[in-house]
């Protein structure tokens, strides 16, 4: 077993543990809708399956002398819009959901991932970086969406929710910005790091952006609900 396969198998195990944790967490929802736990559970299951293919030396193709792990994109094109759905649901936790905004963000994220896949499958540097730039532009639109309209919705509900969303947003942004940077420095981009280092980075980043994000999100909402429940219980009734 080479290092890349080892990294993938460790990632698969971590995703399995994450999925089991969210299943157990959902047995005591503490006022959080069940679909939040379902999304948090499905994300590592889907991602773990995609990475199982890579661990078994599947889900990849050689294009212009470079290996394209298309299984990553099969993972990302499903899980990253779902992560945006979770972030959006948190931002609108106490209000009616703005499904037009949510759908716009999720659809734009599909463009981000599709552009990355086409870039990875391109045979010339010019077309590869053209598609990479298209993906980055779409990604900037997503960042604008989560920092401006979504953040405004969170701020318009409660101070506690706003603080929780801001913490999630910073965590989310730092990790997601790291994806195009990793692609750029990897073999598909400028080639500053080799395939093994890129594989390691694309195991560490997804773990924290999927399991780590959902852990912070769900536990933050659970604490928020507990605080509100205690406040309501101690509020004198007239």
Buried (B, 14 or more C-beta within 10 A) or exposed (E): EEEBBBBBBBBBEBBBEBBEBBBEBBEEBBEBEEEBBEBBBBBBBBBBBBBBBBBEEEBBEEBEEBBBBBBBBBBBBBBBBBBBBBBBBBBBBEEEBBEEBBEBBBEBBBBBBBBBBBBBBBEEEEEBBBBBEBBBEBBEBBBEBBEEBBBEBBBEBBEBBBBBBEEBBEBBEEBBEBBBEBBBBBBBBEEEBEBEBBBBBBBBBBBBBBBBBBBBBBEBBBEBBEEBEEEEEEEEEE
